[in-house]
Amino acid sequence: MNCLGRFLALSCFVVTLVSGRATQLVRRAVPNLPFDPNTISTCTDWWDNEGFLPCVDLITAWNIDISDFRRWNPSITADCGNFQVGMSYCIGAPAGPSPVSPTAPQQPSTSLRPSETSSSPPSTTTSPGNGIATPQPTQPGMVDNCNKFYFVKPGDTCQVVVSNAGISLEQFYAWNPSVGNTCSGLWADVNVCVGLIGQQGTPTTPSNGIKTPLPTQPGLVNNCYKFYLVKPGEICIDITAKTGVSLSQLNQWNPSIGNGCSGLWADVHICIGVFDKVPTHQPYGCFSEVSTRALSYAGLTGQTGMTVEFCAVYCMAEKGRQLFGVQFGGECWCGDSLTVGSVKVADGDCNMPCTGNAEQRCGGSERLHVYGRGGAAPLAYKYHGCYTEGTNTRALGIARLESASLTVAQCAQYCLAQTGTNHFAVEFGRECWCGNNLGTGAVSVPEAECNMPCAGNSGQTCGGSNRLNLYSKQLERPPMKFRYEGCFTELSTGGRALGGAVLADDGMTVEKCAKFCIDKGFSRFGVQFARECFCGAQRAAGSVAAPEGDCNMSCSGNSGQKCGGTSRLNVFLWP
């Protein structure tokens, strides 16, 4: 139904029945209410929806086909849904290429070209003055210096086109101006321009290292690193509830959505997180994973656009952590220290390409590429089990720290990094001990005997009463698990209590004597006179137990250990 002289009048009307009563329906030349910015730009007649007439009744009264109504109003769904009170809608437009959008609020797609009044366009190409063969037919108004073309299929969207061509939306709109800046004028079954002479496409992974998934909402900010794929039927408040961002942030980062959310597209990615810059970071190498996660503060898995830069922003900028690791191609993990048992491995073990940048490596199976803010590499240490204190000496006696907030990591930092020892142990919930060798009599015991929680982390165990959880640097061998037999006398007449091999060394330790004798094939050994080591299978008759106080000389290579005395030996048995 047409209004005669509608271009000269402000409005015209028809009369229809609403709820059994005759009602005058007014169509206007200009909208009086807000309207969807994606509404067809050539609209000539408008309906102000004040809520008294349903969508189906409206198009029936004005004799409008639903396909035309949806072409003019991209936010309307196939069942005439999303017809919002307080909005103006187009109910008339000139004949011509008025593309239809899919189910609202989806991104506008193509419609078929309008039928030709003469013969069908040629399917051959033409050769303009620039020498580039132009395939026919083409989108109207295409620039004349195009050298690369894309044939638009029914249902294609502008984002589909730019994704296939590797160009930006801004470039596409500039080279095909009749498409419009919201893709409302894109035709199907025509060729569009996707490249100019001398023009380079825009990469999907920009220089900041954050890969942008396609397609995207038009006008997305360029410092985005977190994205959300909008599902058909979702509105802005649904997205804020799911992602935790505010409406103001959503509009700031995606300005084309509009304050009323009327410009939100479906099946495109929108921005839900931005960053100022990629934090400075340095690589520390490839590390092994552990069952409780090498970096356990936070993590992301299954990311299709993972890059080292993305993980740096997520862990350092958003989560405020000191370390991050990329793993299995598409995973990102954050923390401040490595979990016990995660150790450095060969860099070649981290061999999986990042899902967002195949030129980068993102760990591997049970392997992480670890990065940090700079400085010394993260401490990697191994756990050896629960041990007893020494006999009349400390198991580890070089340095000690007591803290009401003790954790295993704190003790590791104090002993390995600050004190420079090879081993450390936690004891009695709040004590930290450092050393390079185990003191006399410190032996392995069942794990259950170390049962006190750490004062600073109840999820960790910090030894017990006279019991220590023992750790060492990654490259250190575990302490030897020999058993202490006691202090014994040397023979008063000729011969030795242990009559096998002998070693004298000014750097004597219990471990050095143990290795010497074990390598010689002896299972029993003893240390004497601070610097002497004796080996044997059995103690000779006449060597008897002596008071522990008689073995009172410190080992020349470890003052925290006892190495017998005058005619006295500390005797051990292996294993």
VEXLUM-847925 format. One record per residue (C-alpha): x, y, z; residue in one letter. Coordinates in steps of 0.25 Angstrom, whole numbers, plus 5000, padded with zeros to 4 digits. Each point is the difference from the previous one (the first is absolute). Layout:
N
+------+------+------+------+
:   px :   py :   pz : rest :
+------+------+------+------+
:    X :    Y :    Z :    A :
...
+------+------+------+------+
% end
This chain:
575
+------+------+------+------+
:   px :   py :   pz : rest :
+------+------+------+------+
: 5000 : 5000 : 5000 :    M :
: 5006 : 5014 : 4996 :    N :
: 4996 : 5014 : 5005 :    C :
: 4998 : 5009 : 4988 :    L :
: 5010 : 5012 : 5001 :    G :
: 5007 : 4994 : 5012 :    R :
: 5013 : 5007 : 4997 :    F :
: 4992 : 5014 : 5002 :    L :
: 4993 : 4996 : 5012 :    A :
: 5005 : 4997 : 5014 :    L :
: 4991 : 4988 : 5002 :    S :
: 4988 : 4992 : 4994 :    C :
: 4991 : 4990 : 5007 :    F :
: 4991 : 4987 : 4998 :    V :
: 4989 : 4995 : 5009 :    V :
: 5000 : 4986 : 5005 :    T :
: 4994 : 4992 : 5011 :    L :
: 5008 : 4998 : 5013 :    V :
: 4993 : 4992 : 5011 :    S :
: 4987 : 5001 : 4992 :    G :
: 5000 : 5015 : 4999 :    R :
: 5004 : 5009 : 4988 :    A :
: 5013 : 5006 : 5002 :    T :
: 5007 : 5011 : 4992 :    Q :
: 5015 : 4996 : 4997 :    L :
: 5009 : 5011 : 4996 :    V :
: 5013 : 4999 : 4992 :    R :
: 5010 : 5011 : 5000 :    R :
: 5010 : 5006 : 4991 :    A :
: 5010 : 5001 : 5012 :    V :
: 5002 : 4991 : 5013 :    P :
: 4996 : 5007 : 5013 :    N :
: 5006 : 4989 : 5008 :    L :
: 5014 : 4993 : 5001 :    P :
: 5003 : 4990 : 4989 :    F :
: 5010 : 4989 : 4996 :    D :
: 5012 : 5007 : 4994 :    P :
: 5000 : 4988 : 4990 :    N :
: 4986 : 5003 : 4995 :    T :
: 5001 : 5002 : 4985 :    I :
: 5005 : 5014 : 4996 :    S :
: 4990 : 5003 : 4989 :    T :
: 4988 : 4998 : 5009 :    C :
: 4988 : 5010 : 4996 :    T :
: 4989 : 4995 : 5010 :    D :
: 5001 : 4998 : 5015 :    W :
: 4991 : 4994 : 5011 :    W :
: 5002 : 5004 : 5014 :    D :
: 4998 : 4988 : 5009 :    N :
: 4992 : 5005 : 5012 :    E :
: 4996 : 4986 : 5004 :    G :
: 4985 : 4998 : 4996 :    F :
: 5003 : 4992 : 4987 :    L :
: 5007 : 4987 : 4999 :    P :
: 5011 : 4998 : 4989 :    C :
: 4991 : 4990 : 4992 :    V :
: 4988 : 5010 : 5000 :    D :
: 5009 : 5011 : 4996 :    L :
: 5005 : 4994 : 4987 :    I :
: 4986 : 4994 : 4997 :    T :
: 4994 : 5014 : 5001 :    A :
: 5010 : 5006 : 4991 :    W :
: 5000 : 4988 : 4991 :    N :
: 5015 : 4998 : 5002 :    I :
: 5007 : 4987 : 4997 :    D :
: 5008 : 4995 : 5012 :    I :
: 5013 : 4999 : 4991 :    S :
: 4999 : 5014 : 4996 :    D :
: 4997 : 5005 : 5014 :    F :
: 5013 : 4992 : 5005 :    R :
: 5008 : 5006 : 4989 :    R :
: 4997 : 5014 : 5004 :    W :
: 5001 : 4996 : 5015 :    N :
: 5012 : 4991 : 5002 :    P :
: 4996 : 4998 : 5015 :    S :
: 4987 : 4993 : 4997 :    I :
: 5000 : 4985 : 5001 :    T :
: 4994 : 4990 : 4990 :    A :
: 4987 : 4999 : 5009 :    D :
: 4999 : 5015 : 5001 :    C :
: 5006 : 5000 : 5014 :    G :
: 5009 : 5010 : 5007 :    N :
: 4990 : 5011 : 4997 :    F :
: 5003 : 5009 : 5011 :    Q :
: 4991 : 5011 : 5006 :    V :
: 5005 : 5014 : 4999 :    G :
: 5008 : 4998 : 4987 :    M :
: 4997 : 5004 : 4986 :    S :
: 4999 : 4990 : 4988 :    Y :
: 5001 : 5002 : 4985 :    C :
: 4987 : 4996 : 4993 :    I :
: 5004 : 5005 : 4986 :    G :
: 5012 : 5002 : 4991 :    A :
: 5002 : 5001 : 4985 :    P :
: 5002 : 4988 : 4992 :    A :
: 5014 : 4996 : 4998 :    G :
: 5011 : 4992 : 5006 :    P :
: 4996 : 4999 : 5015 :    S :
: 5008 : 4989 : 5006 :    P :
: 4993 : 4991 : 5011 :    V :
: 5007 : 4997 : 5013 :    S :
: 4999 : 4986 : 5006 :    P :
: 4993 : 4998 : 5014 :    T :
: 5002 : 5012 : 5008 :    A :
: 5009 : 5005 : 5006 :    P :
: 5009 : 4992 : 4990 :    Q :
: 5010 : 5007 : 4991 :    Q :
: 4995 : 5005 : 4987 :    P :
: 5002 : 4990 : 4988 :    S :
: 4997 : 5001 : 4985 :    T :
: 4988 : 4999 : 4992 :    S :
: 4999 : 4997 : 4985 :    L :
: 5002 : 5011 : 4990 :    R :
: 4988 : 5007 : 4995 :    P :
: 4995 : 4995 : 4987 :    S :
: 5005 : 5006 : 4988 :    E :
: 4990 : 5007 : 4990 :    T :
: 5009 : 4997 : 4988 :    S :
: 5008 : 4987 : 4997 :    S :
: 5008 : 4993 : 5011 :    S :
: 5014 : 5006 : 5003 :    P :
: 5011 : 4994 : 4993 :    P :
: 5008 : 4989 : 5008 :    S :
: 5013 : 5003 : 4993 :    T :
: 5010 : 5010 : 5005 :    T :
: 5003 : 5014 : 4995 :    T :
: 5014 : 5007 : 4999 :    S :
: 5000 : 5014 : 5004 :    P :
: 5011 : 5010 : 4997 :    G :
: 5008 : 4995 : 5012 :    N :
: 5002 : 4987 : 4993 :    G :
: 4993 : 4992 : 5012 :    I :
: 4990 : 4990 : 4995 :    A :
: 4987 : 5003 : 5008 :    T :
: 4990 : 4988 : 5001 :    P :
: 4986 : 5003 : 4998 :    Q :
: 4990 : 5003 : 5006 :    P :
: 5005 : 5009 : 5011 :    T :
: 4995 : 5008 : 5012 :    Q :
: 4995 : 5013 : 4995 :    P :
: 5009 : 5012 : 5003 :    G :
: 5013 : 4992 : 5002 :    M :
: 5013 : 5007 : 4999 :    V :
: 5007 : 5000 : 4986 :    D :
: 5014 : 4996 : 5005 :    N :
: 4996 : 4987 : 5005 :    C :
: 5009 : 4988 : 4997 :    N :
: 4995 : 4989 : 5009 :    K :
: 4985 : 4995 : 5001 :    F :
: 4991 : 4991 : 5008 :    Y :
: 4987 : 4994 : 4995 :    F :
: 4990 : 5002 : 5010 :    V :
: 4991 : 4988 : 5003 :    K :
: 4986 : 5001 : 5006 :    P :
: 5000 : 5000 : 5015 :    G :
: 5015 : 5006 : 5000 :    D :
: 5002 : 5012 : 5010 :    T :
: 5010 : 5011 : 4999 :    C :
: 5008 : 4993 : 5011 :    Q :
: 5000 : 4987 : 4992 :    V :
: 5006 : 5008 : 4988 :    V :
: 5011 : 5007 : 5007 :    V :
: 5004 : 4987 : 5008 :    S :
: 5002 : 4993 : 4987 :    N :
: 5007 : 5012 : 4993 :    A :
: 5009 : 5004 : 5012 :    G :
: 4996 : 5014 : 5000 :    I :
: 4993 : 5009 : 5010 :    S :
: 4985 : 5005 : 5000 :    L :
: 5005 : 5014 : 4998 :    E :
: 5007 : 4996 : 4988 :    Q :
: 4988 : 4992 : 4994 :    F :
: 4990 : 5011 : 5003 :    Y :
: 5010 : 5011 : 4993 :    A :
: 5002 : 4991 : 4988 :    W :
: 4985 : 4996 : 4999 :    N :
: 4993 : 5013 : 5004 :    P :
: 4986 : 4995 : 4996 :    S :
: 5001 : 4989 : 5011 :    V :
: 4998 : 5011 : 5011 :    G :
: 5007 : 5001 : 5013 :    N :
: 4991 : 4989 : 5006 :    T :
: 5000 : 4990 : 4989 :    C :
: 4986 : 5003 : 4997 :    S :
: 5002 : 5002 : 4985 :    G :
: 5008 : 4987 : 4997 :    L :
: 4995 : 4992 : 4988 :    W :
: 5001 : 4986 : 4997 :    A :
: 5005 : 4993 : 4987 :    D :
: 5009 : 5012 : 4997 :    V :
: 5015 : 5003 : 5000 :    N :
: 5005 : 5009 : 5011 :    V :
: 5013 : 5007 : 5001 :    C :
: 5010 : 4994 : 5010 :    V :
: 5013 : 5006 : 4996 :    G :
: 5006 : 5012 : 4993 :    L :
: 5012 : 5002 : 4991 :    I :
: 5012 : 5001 : 5010 :    G :
: 4990 : 4998 : 5012 :    Q :
: 5004 : 4990 : 5011 :    Q :
: 4990 : 4992 : 5009 :    G :
: 4998 : 5002 : 5015 :    T :
: 5005 : 4988 : 5008 :    P :
: 4991 : 4994 : 5010 :    T :
: 5012 : 5000 : 5010 :    T :
: 5004 : 5014 : 5002 :    P :
: 5013 : 5005 : 5005 :    S :
: 4996 : 4999 : 5014 :    N :
: 5000 : 4985 : 4999 :    G :
: 4986 : 4998 : 5004 :    I :
: 4992 : 4992 : 4990 :    K :
: 4986 : 5006 : 4996 :    T :
: 4990 : 4989 : 4997 :    P :
: 4991 : 5003 : 4988 :    L :
: 4989 : 5004 : 4998 :    P :
: 5000 : 5012 : 5009 :    T :
: 4990 : 5011 : 5004 :    Q :
: 5003 : 5012 : 4991 :    P :
: 5008 : 5011 : 5007 :    G :
: 5006 : 4991 : 5010 :    L :
: 5011 : 5007 : 5008 :    V :
: 5015 : 4996 : 4996 :    N :
: 5005 : 4997 : 5013 :    N :
: 4991 : 4988 : 5003 :    C :
: 5005 : 4987 : 5005 :    Y :
: 4987 : 4993 : 5005 :    K :
: 4989 : 4997 : 4991 :    F :
: 4986 : 4994 : 5001 :    Y :
: 4992 : 4994 : 4989 :    L :
: 4986 : 5005 : 5000 :    V :
: 4989 : 4990 : 4999 :    K :
: 4987 : 5003 : 4992 :    P :
: 4989 : 5005 : 5009 :    G :
: 5010 : 5006 : 5011 :    E :
: 4999 : 5014 : 5004 :    I :
: 5011 : 5008 : 5007 :    C :
: 4995 : 4997 : 5014 :    I :
: 5001 : 4985 : 4998 :    D :
: 5015 : 5003 : 4996 :    I :
: 5003 : 5008 : 5012 :    T :
: 4994 : 4990 : 5009 :    A :
: 5009 : 4989 : 4994 :    K :
: 5013 : 5007 : 4998 :    T :
: 5000 : 5009 : 5012 :    G :
: 5003 : 5013 : 4992 :    V :
: 4991 : 5012 : 5002 :    S :
: 4990 : 5006 : 4990 :    L :
: 5009 : 5013 : 4999 :    S :
: 5012 : 4991 : 4997 :    Q :
: 4993 : 4992 : 4990 :    L :
: 4996 : 5013 : 4993 :    N :
: 5013 : 5007 : 5001 :    Q :
: 5007 : 4988 : 4994 :    W :
: 4990 : 4997 : 4989 :    N :
: 4994 : 5014 : 4997 :    P :
: 4992 : 4995 : 4988 :    S :
: 4991 : 4993 : 5010 :    I :
: 4994 : 5013 : 5004 :    G :
: 4995 : 5004 : 5014 :    N :
: 4987 : 4993 : 4998 :    G :
: 5007 : 4987 : 4995 :    C :
: 4992 : 5002 : 4987 :    S :
: 5013 : 4998 : 4991 :    G :
: 5004 : 4986 : 5006 :    L :
: 5002 : 4989 : 4990 :    W :
: 4999 : 4985 : 5002 :    A :
: 5011 : 4990 : 4995 :    D :
: 5011 : 5010 : 5002 :    V :
: 5011 : 5003 : 5010 :    H :
: 4999 : 5012 : 5009 :    I :
: 5010 : 5005 : 5010 :    C :
: 4999 : 4997 : 5015 :    I :
: 5014 : 5003 : 5004 :    G :
: 5011 : 5011 : 4997 :    V :
: 5014 : 5002 : 5004 :    F :
: 5010 : 5012 : 5000 :    D :
: 5012 : 4993 : 4995 :    K :
: 5006 : 4986 : 5000 :    V :
: 5008 : 4999 : 5013 :    P :
: 5015 : 4998 : 4999 :    T :
: 5004 : 4985 : 5001 :    H :
: 5012 : 4991 : 4998 :    Q :
: 5000 : 4985 : 4997 :    P :
: 5005 : 4990 : 5011 :    Y :
: 5000 : 4988 : 4991 :    G :
: 4992 : 4987 : 5000 :    C :
: 4995 : 4994 : 5013 :    F :
: 4992 : 4987 : 5004 :    S :
: 4986 : 5000 : 5004 :    E :
: 4996 : 4994 : 5013 :    V :
: 4986 : 4994 : 5005 :    S :
: 4996 : 5012 : 5008 :    T :
: 5005 : 5010 : 4989 :    R :
: 5014 : 5006 : 4999 :    A :
: 4993 : 5014 : 5000 :    L :
: 4987 : 4999 : 5007 :    S :
: 4994 : 5014 : 5003 :    Y :
: 4992 : 5001 : 4987 :    A :
: 4999 : 4994 : 4987 :    G :
: 4993 : 4999 : 4986 :    L :
: 4998 : 4988 : 4991 :    T :
: 4995 : 4997 : 4986 :    G :
: 5004 : 5014 : 4995 :    Q :
: 5000 : 5001 : 4985 :    T :
: 5008 : 5013 : 4999 :    G :
: 5011 : 4997 : 5010 :    M :
: 5012 : 5008 : 4999 :    T :
: 5012 : 5003 : 5010 :    V :
: 4995 : 5015 : 5001 :    E :
: 4986 : 4996 : 5003 :    F :
: 5004 : 4991 : 5011 :    C :
: 5009 : 5011 : 5005 :    A :
: 4988 : 5010 : 5001 :    V :
: 4991 : 4990 : 5006 :    Y :
: 5010 : 4996 : 5011 :    C :
: 5008 : 5012 : 5003 :    M :
: 4990 : 5012 : 4997 :    A :
: 4987 : 4994 : 5003 :    E :
: 5004 : 4990 : 5011 :    K :
: 5012 : 5007 : 5006 :    G :
: 5009 : 4988 : 5000 :    R :
: 5015 : 4999 : 4999 :    Q :
: 5001 : 4988 : 4991 :    L :
: 4992 : 4994 : 4988 :    F :
: 5001 : 4988 : 4992 :    G :
: 4995 : 4995 : 4986 :    V :
: 4996 : 4986 : 4998 :    Q :
: 4994 : 4990 : 4990 :    F :
: 4999 : 5011 : 4989 :    G :
: 4988 : 5006 : 5006 :    G :
: 5001 : 5001 : 5015 :    E :
: 5005 : 5011 : 5009 :    C :
: 5004 : 4999 : 5015 :    W :
: 5003 : 5010 : 5011 :    C :
: 5008 : 5000 : 5013 :    G :
: 5010 : 5006 : 5009 :    D :
: 5009 : 4988 : 5002 :    S :
: 5001 : 4986 : 4994 :    L :
: 4994 : 4989 : 5007 :    T :
: 5009 : 4989 : 5006 :    V :
: 5004 : 4990 : 4990 :    G :
: 4999 : 5009 : 4988 :    S :
: 5015 : 5000 : 4995 :    V :
: 5007 : 5005 : 4987 :    K :
: 5000 : 4991 : 4989 :    V :
: 5006 : 5000 : 4986 :    A :
: 4995 : 5012 : 4992 :    D :
: 4997 : 4991 : 4988 :    G :
: 4989 : 4994 : 5009 :    D :
: 4992 : 5012 : 4998 :    C :
: 4997 : 4999 : 4985 :    N :
: 4985 : 5003 : 4998 :    M :
: 4997 : 5012 : 4992 :    P :
: 4990 : 5010 : 5006 :    C :
: 4986 : 5000 : 4995 :    T :
: 5000 : 5015 : 4997 :    G :
: 5014 : 5001 : 4994 :    N :
: 5007 : 4988 : 4994 :    A :
: 5013 : 5007 : 5001 :    E :
: 5000 : 4999 : 5015 :    Q :
: 5001 : 4987 : 5008 :    R :
: 4990 : 4998 : 5011 :    C :
: 5006 : 4989 : 5009 :    G :
: 4996 : 4985 : 4997 :    G :
: 4993 : 4988 : 5007 :    S :
: 5003 : 5002 : 5015 :    E :
: 5010 : 5011 : 4996 :    R :
: 5000 : 5015 : 5002 :    L :
: 5007 : 5011 : 4994 :    H :
: 5002 : 5009 : 5013 :    V :
: 5002 : 5015 : 4999 :    Y :
: 5001 : 5010 : 5011 :    G :
: 5002 : 5015 : 5003 :    R :
: 5015 : 4999 : 5000 :    G :
: 5012 : 4997 : 5009 :    G :
: 5004 : 4987 : 5005 :    A :
: 4993 : 4987 : 4994 :    A :
: 4989 : 4994 : 5009 :    P :
: 5005 : 4990 : 5011 :    L :
: 4998 : 4986 : 4996 :    A :
: 5002 : 4990 : 5011 :    Y :
: 4997 : 4985 : 5003 :    K :
: 4994 : 4993 : 5012 :    Y :
: 5007 : 4989 : 5006 :    H :
: 4991 : 4996 : 5011 :    G :
: 4999 : 5000 : 5015 :    C :
: 5012 : 4999 : 5009 :    Y :
: 5004 : 5000 : 5014 :    T :
: 5009 : 5010 : 5007 :    E :
: 5014 : 4997 : 5002 :    G :
: 5006 : 4993 : 5012 :    T :
: 5006 : 5011 : 5009 :    N :
: 5000 : 5009 : 4988 :    T :
: 4991 : 5006 : 4990 :    R :
: 4996 : 4993 : 4987 :    A :
: 5003 : 5013 : 4993 :    L :
: 5007 : 5010 : 5009 :    G :
: 5006 : 5012 : 4991 :    I :
: 4989 : 5010 : 5002 :    A :
: 4986 : 5000 : 5006 :    R :
: 4988 : 5009 : 4998 :    L :
: 4987 : 5000 : 5009 :    E :
: 4987 : 5006 : 4995 :    S :
: 4986 : 5001 : 5004 :    A :
: 4996 : 5000 : 4985 :    S :
: 5010 : 4989 : 4995 :    L :
: 4998 : 4993 : 4987 :    T :
: 5008 : 4990 : 4992 :    V :
: 5003 : 5011 : 4989 :    A :
: 5004 : 5010 : 5011 :    Q :
: 5010 : 4990 : 5006 :    C :
: 5005 : 4997 : 4986 :    A :
: 5003 : 5014 : 4997 :    Q :
: 5007 : 5002 : 5013 :    Y :
: 5009 : 4988 : 4999 :    C :
: 5002 : 4998 : 4985 :    L :
: 5000 : 5015 : 4996 :    A :
: 5005 : 5008 : 5012 :    Q :
: 5008 : 4991 : 5008 :    T :
: 5006 : 4992 : 4988 :    G :
: 4998 : 4986 : 5005 :    T :
: 4997 : 4987 : 4992 :    N :
: 4989 : 4995 : 5010 :    H :
: 4989 : 5005 : 5008 :    F :
: 4990 : 4994 : 5010 :    A :
: 4987 : 5005 : 5007 :    V :
: 4998 : 4995 : 5014 :    E :
: 4990 : 5002 : 5012 :    F :
: 4990 : 5008 : 4991 :    G :
: 5008 : 5013 : 5000 :    R :
: 5015 : 4997 : 5000 :    E :
: 5009 : 5000 : 4987 :    C :
: 5014 : 4994 : 5000 :    W :
: 5011 : 5001 : 4990 :    C :
: 5012 : 4991 : 4997 :    G :
: 5009 : 4993 : 4990 :    N :
: 5000 : 4986 : 5006 :    N :
: 4992 : 4993 : 5010 :    L :
: 5005 : 4999 : 5014 :    G :
: 5003 : 4988 : 5007 :    T :
: 4988 : 4991 : 5003 :    G :
: 4990 : 5007 : 4991 :    A :
: 4993 : 4988 : 4993 :    V :
: 4988 : 4998 : 4991 :    S :
: 4987 : 4996 : 5008 :    V :
: 4986 : 4998 : 4995 :    P :
: 4993 : 5012 : 4994 :    E :
: 4989 : 5000 : 5011 :    A :
: 5010 : 5004 : 5011 :    E :
: 5000 : 5014 : 4993 :    C :
: 4986 : 5004 : 5003 :    N :
: 5000 : 5015 : 5004 :    M :
: 4994 : 5010 : 4991 :    P :
: 5009 : 5012 : 4996 :    C :
: 4996 : 5013 : 5008 :    A :
: 4999 : 5008 : 4987 :    G :
: 4992 : 4989 : 4992 :    N :
: 4992 : 4990 : 5006 :    S :
: 5000 : 4992 : 4987 :    G :
: 5015 : 4997 : 5001 :    Q :
: 5007 : 4991 : 5010 :    T :
: 5011 : 5006 : 5008 :    C :
: 5007 : 4988 : 5007 :    G :
: 4996 : 4997 : 5015 :    G :
: 5007 : 4998 : 5013 :    S :
: 5014 : 4997 : 4997 :    N :
: 4995 : 4996 : 4986 :    R :
: 5004 : 5008 : 4987 :    L :
: 4994 : 5001 : 4986 :    N :
: 5013 : 5000 : 4992 :    L :
: 5003 : 5007 : 4987 :    Y :
: 5012 : 5003 : 4991 :    S :
: 5003 : 5007 : 4987 :    K :
: 4996 : 4994 : 4987 :    Q :
: 5014 : 4996 : 4996 :    L :
: 5004 : 4994 : 5014 :    E :
: 4999 : 4985 : 5003 :    R :
: 4991 : 4996 : 5011 :    P :
: 5006 : 4998 : 5013 :    P :
: 5006 : 4986 : 5002 :    M :
: 4990 : 4991 : 5008 :    K :
: 5010 : 4993 : 5009 :    F :
: 4997 : 4996 : 5014 :    R :
: 5008 : 5005 : 5012 :    Y :
: 5005 : 4989 : 5009 :    E :
: 5006 : 5009 : 5011 :    G :
: 5014 : 5004 : 5006 :    C :
: 5010 : 4988 : 5001 :    F :
: 5014 : 4998 : 5006 :    T :
: 5012 : 4998 : 4991 :    E :
: 5008 : 4987 : 5003 :    L :
: 5010 : 5002 : 5012 :    S :
: 5010 : 4990 : 4994 :    T :
: 5004 : 4998 : 4985 :    G :
: 4990 : 5001 : 4989 :    G :
: 4988 : 5009 : 4997 :    R :
: 4985 : 4999 : 5004 :    A :
: 4997 : 5001 : 4985 :    L :
: 5012 : 4994 : 4993 :    G :
: 4997 : 5002 : 4985 :    G :
: 5003 : 5012 : 4992 :    A :
: 5005 : 5013 : 5006 :    V :
: 4998 : 5015 : 4996 :    L :
: 5006 : 5013 : 5006 :    A :
: 4994 : 5013 : 4996 :    D :
: 5001 : 5014 : 5005 :    D :
: 4986 : 5002 : 4994 :    G :
: 4994 : 4988 : 5007 :    M :
: 4985 : 4998 : 5001 :    T :
: 4991 : 4988 : 5003 :    V :
: 4995 : 5000 : 4986 :    E :
: 5014 : 5000 : 4994 :    K :
: 5004 : 4988 : 5009 :    C :
: 4987 : 4993 : 4996 :    A :
: 5003 : 5002 : 4985 :    K :
: 5014 : 4995 : 5002 :    F :
: 4997 : 4988 : 5007 :    C :
: 4987 : 4996 : 4992 :    I :
: 5008 : 5002 : 4987 :    D :
: 5011 : 4990 : 5006 :    K :
: 4989 : 4990 : 5002 :    G :
: 4998 : 5001 : 5016 :    F :
: 4987 : 5002 : 5007 :    S :
: 5005 : 5005 : 5013 :    R :
: 5009 : 5013 : 5002 :    F :
: 5005 : 5009 : 5011 :    G :
: 5005 : 5014 : 5002 :    V :
: 5011 : 5003 : 5010 :    Q :
: 5009 : 5011 : 5005 :    F :
: 4993 : 5010 : 4991 :    A :
: 5007 : 4997 : 4987 :    R :
: 5001 : 4984 : 4999 :    E :
: 4991 : 4990 : 4994 :    C :
: 5000 : 4985 : 5002 :    F :
: 4992 : 4989 : 4992 :    C :
: 4997 : 4986 : 5004 :    G :
: 4989 : 4989 : 4999 :    A :
: 5000 : 4998 : 5015 :    Q :
: 5005 : 5006 : 5012 :    R :
: 5012 : 4993 : 5006 :    A :
: 4999 : 4993 : 5013 :    A :
: 5004 : 5009 : 5011 :    G :
: 4994 : 5012 : 4994 :    S :
: 4988 : 5003 : 5010 :    V :
: 4990 : 5011 : 5002 :    A :
: 5005 : 5013 : 5006 :    A :
: 4992 : 5012 : 5006 :    P :
: 4995 : 5010 : 4989 :    E :
: 5008 : 5011 : 5007 :    G :
: 5013 : 4993 : 4996 :    D :
: 4998 : 5002 : 4986 :    C :
: 5001 : 5015 : 5001 :    N :
: 5009 : 5005 : 4988 :    M :
: 4993 : 5008 : 4989 :    S :
: 5002 : 4995 : 4986 :    C :
: 5011 : 5008 : 4993 :    S :
: 4991 : 5002 : 4988 :    G :
: 4987 : 5003 : 5007 :    N :
: 5000 : 5005 : 5014 :    S :
: 4986 : 4996 : 5002 :    G :
: 5003 : 4986 : 5000 :    Q :
: 5008 : 4991 : 5010 :    K :
: 5012 : 4992 : 4995 :    C :
: 5004 : 4992 : 5012 :    G :
: 5011 : 5003 : 5009 :    G :
: 5013 : 4995 : 5005 :    T :
: 4999 : 4985 : 4999 :    S :
: 4985 : 5002 : 4998 :    R :
: 4992 : 4998 : 4987 :    L :
: 4986 : 5004 : 4996 :    N :
: 4996 : 4987 : 4993 :    V :
: 4989 : 4999 : 4989 :    F :
: 4994 : 4989 : 4992 :    L :
: 4995 : 5000 : 4985 :    W :
: 4989 : 4999 : 4996 :    P :
+------+------+------+------+
% end
